[in-house]
Amino acid sequence: MNTPNTTYDAIVIGAGAGGLSAAARLVAAGRKVLVVESLDRVGGRASSEKIDGFTVNIGAIAIELGGVFEETFNLLNVPLDLREPSPATVFRIDGKVINVAKGGWGMLLGTFTKQAAKIGTKFADARAGDLPEAKMTTKEWLAQYTKNDTVHAIFRNLCAAIFAANADEVPARAFLTYFAVKGAFKRFGFCPRGTVGLWNDLADGIRKAGGEIWLNAPVTELHAQDGLATGVTVMKDGMPTRVHARTVISNIGPRATVDLPGGEAFGREYISQAHSVPKPSANIVINFATQTRLVDVPGLVTFGKTRRLCNMGELTATCPELAPAGWYQYVAYAVPIPAIGDFDEKTEIEAGLQDLRDEFPGFAQAKMLSVRVMRDGWPAQRSCAGFDMPQTTPLANLWHVGDAVKDYGDGGTQACAYTGREAAKHATAHLDVSRAEVTV
């Protein structure tokens, strides 16, 4: 086994949004950091691939502007290459496009139910801290105020678009925390090089600041002693390589982390929690292109009554270079029923495709680029909002980042960047204490 002499301040397992965010903050603070990634690219489940001359995103496409995510790039003086659509989001209901930026939720819901004002009041109550009890689902909460099918369809598709789960799976407390308290996802943009372009930029910034990133380097064992992680074994260039570290940050999710050889160091109770507490949620990502524009909207479209389709974006409206000349490129998201639990892939894919056929007759002439089902070990969300685990672990110097340990009611890439910031804070504090003890 190869054993380099270097001991890193931090090893980050996985180069997804949370892992790269944590690494960026640590190298910006002058720490010696190694990121190890099993794939041949960075970005994890929010990356891109080339298909027939099209740059096709694998997972997330809309990256939030402002906040912790943009701050992370700024720390390394890395430009955030995003183009912001305007309007950012619209709704398409019964074939009509509704721009809520002009009238807000009240205007949208008021079109379909007389209870719009009451629902709006409940959003205001949530902002003041009056939230439903934890077990009530979004569907149950909404049913108290309206039975209107269209309103329920809108809320279902909002849950699906943000949390990759259905309204009867997302806690109302988490839904209201996200939309009413956090006020999230108001501004976002698309990267003209595909989402992977952002991660490549951040990875380059990490390297320039002195950090290392090993690709095609899966972790094969976790090492721990006396309640502390001491490092990992990585397959590098076909050779097992033992790497020592003062702190470890995992971006592969609690379950995959405890399942590593050596994971028994976490203890039985924690291992059981890592297997049972997070609720992975699934979605179906449909990438396609047409030579006739289906809908003239530059941002994201959220749908009303559909079988499974929740939202869609035409990326070439803001980033034409993603597709060959003469093509309009789309990504559509369908969320299965159930999204948390087992489902029949063939049936759920067909339901999403039929929604596209019903909404857009021109879809019949579309060039299909890919249909990706994100589930199980490679899900849309490692845990649905409201079912996350803490970032801390029984190993005092190991923390999780990513979408299984989000802040309550959080979602999106911004949530992963937030976990990266918090893990970097924990690691820095631990390193400072350790250094002080050595000095004494």
N, C-alpha and C positions, 0 to 999 in steps of 0.2 A: 504493500500500500504506500502511495506517495503521501508524504506529510510535509507541507511547506513550513518554514520556520515562522512565518508571519502569524500573529494573533490579531484578529480584527476587533475593533470596538463593537461592530455589529455585523451579523450576517442576516441578510434578508432572504427568506425562502419564497421565491415567486416574484416575477416582474410585472404584476398587474397594477391597477391604479393605486391601491393602498400601499403595496410594496415599494413602488417607485416614488410615491409621495414621501414615505418615511425615509427612504434612502436619500432623497434630495435634501430633506431638512437636516439630516445628520451630517452629510458631507458639507453642506453650507455652514454648519457649526464647527467644521474642522475635524470631524471624526473619520476614522479609517473604516470604510464600509465595503462589504462584498455582497452583491446581489447574485443569487444563483437561480437559474430558470431552466426548466426541463425542455421547453420548446425552443425553436430556432429563431424566435422573435420575441419582442417585448409586447406588453399590452394585455396579456391574458385573454379574458373573455370579451374584451372591448378592443379588438384589433381589426386588421384588414387583410384581404388576399386579392390576387389578380385572377380574373376569370375572363377569357376571350377579349382582352383589352380593356375591361371594366375594372375599376378599383372597387371592390365589394367589401363592405363592413361586415364583420362577423357578429358583433353584438351591438353595443351602444353606438349611436351616431350623434346624438345631441349632447354637447358638452357645455355645462353651465359656466357662464361668465361671472366674474366677481367672486368674492368669498375665498374660502380656503384653497380651492383648486388653483385659481389664478395666482394667489399669493405664493403658492409653492413654486410655480414657474418663475415668479419675480425674484425669489430668493437666490436663484442661480442665474439671473439675468437672461432667461430663456424666453424669447417672444412666444406668445400664445397665438398660434396660427389658426384663428377661427373666423368664419364669416357669419355674421348675425342676420338671420332672415327677418323680414318685417312684412306682415305680422308674423310673430313667432308661432302662434297656435291659432287654429280655427276649428270649428266643429262642422261636420257634414251630416245633416239630419234630413232624411227624406229627400235626398238629392240636392239639398240647398246648403250653401256654405254660409256659416254664421260666424262673424268676427266678434268675439266676446270682448276684445279690447275696447270696443266702442260703447259697450253697455254693461259689461261685467256679468257676474253670475246671476244677478237678479234679472237682467234682461233675458238671458238664456233660459233659465228655469221658468220665468214668468210666462214664457210662450206656451208652456205645456201644463203648468199646474197653478192653481190658486194659492197653493201653500208655499210659494217661492219666498215670500217675506218671512214666514216662520222658519224656513230652512236657513235663510240668511241670518236670522237672529241667532240660530244655534251656532253658526260659524263665529259670530261675534262673541257668544258665550264661551266658545272654545278658546278664543284669543285671550279672554279674561281668566282662563284657567278652569272653566267648568266643562269637564270632559266626561264622556260616558264611561261606565265601568269596563274593565279591561276585556271581559269575555264577549261583550256585545259586538257582533259583526257590523260592517258598514251597511249591509243589506237590511239587517234587523233595525238598525238605527234609522235609516231612511224610511222604512215601512211605517214608522210611527207618524210620519208627516204626509206621506203621499203614496198612493197606489199606482200612479201614472207609469205606464210601461216605458215610455220614452225617457222619463227622468231616471228610472231605475237602470235603463240601458246606458245612459250617459255616465252614471256613477260606476257601473260595472266596468265600462271601458276606460274610465279614469284610473280605477284600481289596477286594471290590466296593464295600461300603458306605463304607469309609474312603478308598480310593485310586482308585475308579472303574476298576478293572482286575481281571483274573482271577488266580487263584493261580499260574497258569503264566506270568504276565506280571510279577508283583511279586517283586523279589528277596527271598529269605528274610531277608537281613541287614536290609533296610528294614522288613519286617514285624515282626521281632523288636525292632528298635530302637524302633519306634513303640509296640508293646504291652508289651514287657518293660522297656525302658530308660527311655523317656519317660513311661510310665504314663499315656498320654494318653486324653482323652475320657471321663473319669469323671463330670464334672459339666458339664451344659449346660442351656440353656433355650431357650424359644421367645418371640419378640416378639409381643405381642397385636395389633400393628398391621402384622404382616408384617415380614419381615427388613429391608425398606427403611426401616422406622421407626427402626431403630438407626442406619443410615447417615445418615438425615435429621437425627437428633439430633447425631451427630458432626460433620456438615457445619455445622450451626448453631453448634456450639461453636467450630469453626475460624473461622467468620465473626466471631463475637463476640470472638475473640482477635486479630482483625485480618487474618486470611487471606482470600483471594479464591477463589471457585469459579465458573468459567465453564462453563455447560452448553451443549449444542448447539454445541460449539466443538472440532471435530476438528483435530488437528495435521496440517499438510500438508507441513511440511519441518523438518528438524533442521539447525541451523547449528553448525559447529565450525571451530576454527582452532588450529593448533599443538598438537594433542593434547588440546584442551579443548572441551567443548560451550559455546557462547556464547548459545544461546537456541533458539527455535522460531518458526515461522510458524503461526498459528492462523486458521481461518475463524471470525470473530466477527461476528454480525449480517450475514452474507453478504459480509463484507469480509476479505481477507487482512490479518492483523495481525502484525507482527514484534514479538516479545517477547524482551527480553534477560534473561539469568539468569547468576548466578555458579555455580550447580550445577543439575543436572537429575536427576530421579528418574522412571524409566519403570515404569508399571504395566500396560503393554500386552503384555508378554512380549518376550523377546530377538528372536524372529523378526520380529515386527511392528515392533520398534524399528529393526532394521538395514535393514528394507525401506522405511523412510521415505526420501523424497528427501533426500539429504545423508548417508544411512547409510553411504556408502562410506568415510566418515571412520573407521569401526571397523576397516577393513582386511580383506583377503580371507579370511585364516585365521579370524578371529573370525566373520565373516559366515557362513562355511561351518559353523562349530560351532553357531551359532545356528539353522541350518537342520537340523542332523543330530543334535545331542546330546539336546535335550528330546524326550520321547516323549508327545505329547498322548494323553489317555485319555478315553473317551466314556461317557456314560450316557444313560438314557431316563427322564425325569421324568414321572410319570403323576399328575395331579391330578384327584380326583373327590370326589363327595359322595353320601351316602345319607341316607335318613330313618329307617333302622334301623341301630343301631350294629353294626359287624361284629366288633369285638373290644374288650373292656373293658380297655385298656392305655393309660395316659396318656403314656408315653414312646415310644421307638423299638422296633420289633419286627424282629429279624434272623431270617431263615428258614433252614431246613435244606435238604433236597433240593428244588430248583426248577430250572426251565429257565434263567431269566435274573433273576427277581425276587430282590433281595438284602435290602432292608429297607423298612419302611413306618412311618408315624406318623399317628395321628389327632390333628390339631392342635387341634381343638375340645374335646378332653378337658381341656386347660389354658387354651386361648384361645378360648372360645365366640364372641367377637365377630368372629372371622374369617369367620364364615358367617352367613347369614340364620337367623332363629329356626326351629327344627325340623329343622336339617340337621347332619349330622356330616361334617366335611371331612377328607380324607386326602391324603397325598402318598406315592407309592410310587416306589421307584427300581429300575430294571432295568439291568443292565450287559451289553452285547452281547458276543458271542464272534465275533471278537476285539474287545477294547476298545481296543487299540492297533493301528491299521491299519484297513483297509476292511471294511465289512460292509453287508449288505442291510437298510436301515431297516425296510421293511415286514415282513420276516420276524422281525426282532428285536423290534419293537414287539408283534407278535402273540404271540410267545413269552411276553413279560412279561404281557400281558393274559390269556393262558391260565393262567398261574400264579395270577393273582388270582381267576379263575373257579374254579380247582381248590381254592384255599385257602378261599374265602368264597363260598358259593352266593348270598348276598345281593348280591354284586357285579353280578349280572345286572340288577338294578334301579338301578344307580348312575347318577347324572348326571355325565357326563364334562365336565370343565372344560378340561383341556388335556393334550396329550401333546407334550412338548418333547424333541427329540433334541439333546443337547449334544455337539458334535463339531467337528472341523476347526478353523476360526478362532474358534469359540465353544465350546470343549470343557468337559467337567466338570473336568478338571485340565490345565493347560497343559503339565505334565510329570508322568508317573507317578513316585511316590517312588522314589528310587534313580537317577534319570536327570536330575537338576537341573543347571543351570549355576551358576557363581558369580554373586554380586550385582555384583561389580566388572567393569569393562569396559576396553578399551584407551583410552577417553576418561577421563582421570583424575578428572573431576568429574561423571561420569554413572554411576548405579547402577540396577540393576533391583530391583523388589519384586514379590511375588506368588508364585503357585504353580508357576512354572517355575524358581525360584531358592531353593527351600526349604532349610532345614537338613536334613541327611541323615535320611531315615526319618520326616520330619515330615509333617503333614497337617492339613487343615481350616483354618478361619478363623484359628485361633490361629497357625498357621504363617505365614500372610500378615502378621498383625500383628507377628510376630517379624521378618520381613524389613523391615517398615516401621521398626521400632526400629533395626535395624542400618544401614539406609540413612540414617536421620536422624543417627546417630552419625558416619558417614562424611562426610556433608554438613557437619555442625557442625565437625568437625576441619578440613576443607578451608577453610571460611569463616574459621575462627580463624587458620589459617596465612596465608591471603591478607590478612587484616586486619593481621596483625603485619608482613608484608612491606611493606604500604603505609605503615604507621606508621614503619618504619625508613627 
